[in-house]
Amino acid sequence: MHAFDVLGDPVRRRILELLADGEASSGDVTAAVQREFAITQSAVSQHLKVLRDSGFATARIDGPRRIYTIEPAPIQEVDAWLDRFRVFWVPRLEALATEVARGKKRRGAGRPPN
């Protein structure tokens, strides 16, 4: 499965967001995802399986629990692919940061913004 097929699903993206904060048990992941997406435990398990099979996450057994961890390599590959497109948004973000800084300076000097 291609990385963007994996990342194209909002449930899988959310699971990766949860795992980005640190490892988590399948029960914790399932509870959070069920709350947010109102899907079954079985559906969450299928999403976790896709993440494992595609290399985005690994799981280890800890007694009765399965502990999931994000795998950085596929995320780094996506980041490397996106790198060629940053030219389209980085200058705009830098310009925005400059304008925000100017606005803060004006407010600090007591001048109203334009």
N, C-alpha and C positions, 0 to 999 in steps of 0.2 A: 504494500500500500504506500502510495506517495505521501510525503510529509504533509502536503497541503490537504490531502484527503483526510488525514488524521486530524489536522488542526481546523478543518472546515466545520467540524461539529461543535456546537456550543457546549455540550455536556463534557466532551473530552477536553476542550479548552479550560473549562472550569476545574476539572480534575487536575489538570496540569498546574493551574493557578494555586490550588490547594497544596499540591506537592512542592511547589516552588518555595513555600514557607517552611518546608522540612518534611521528613518522612511522616507517613500517616497510616493508620491501620485501615483495612478495607471497610471495617465497620464505621469508622469516623468519616471516611470519604463517602460511603453510601448514605449515611445520615445527612450530611451536608447537601449532597446532590439531590437526594429525595426531597428535602425541604425546599430547595430552590427550583427544581424542575418537575416535581410531582411524578416521578417515574418509579418503576418497581426496582426492588433489589436486584432482580435478575437482569434488568436492563443496565443498571450500573455495573454489574459484574461483566457484562458483555463489553461495555466501554473500557473497563479496566483491562480486559483481555486484549482488545485492539491496541491499547497503549503498550502493553507488554510485548505483543507479537510484532509491533512496528518498531520496538526499541526505545520508545519514549519513556518507559518506566520499567522498573524491575520490582520484583516482589521476593521477600524472604519470609520464611516461616518462623514465627516466634511463639512457641507453644500452640495455643489454639488460634492464634491470630496470623493473618498475612499482612506484612508491613510493606507498603509501597514507597518507592523512592524515585524521583525523577532522574532520568539519564540525560546528562548535558549534551552529549555528542549530536543527537538529532536536532536539538534546538540550535546548537552552534552551526550546523549545516544550513538550517533555514536562515539564520542570521547572515551567514556568508553569502547566500543566494540573494538576500534582500539588500546587501551592501551596494550592489550596482545601482539600486534605485534610490538610495539615500540622497543623491544629488538633486532629486526633485523636491525633497521636503526639508533638508537640513538648512539651506540658506533662508527659507521662509521662517523656520523656527528660530534661527539666529536673529533675523530681523525682528521677530516678535519679542524676543528677549531684550533686544535693544530698546524697543518702544516701551516695554514694561519698565525698564530701568529709567528711561527718560521720564515717564509718568511719575515714578516714585520720587525722582529728583525734584520735579516740579512741585509735587505735594509737599515735599520737605522744605522747599524754599518759600512755600506759602502762595505759589502761583496756581491759578486754576488750570486744569488740563485744557488743551485745545478742543 
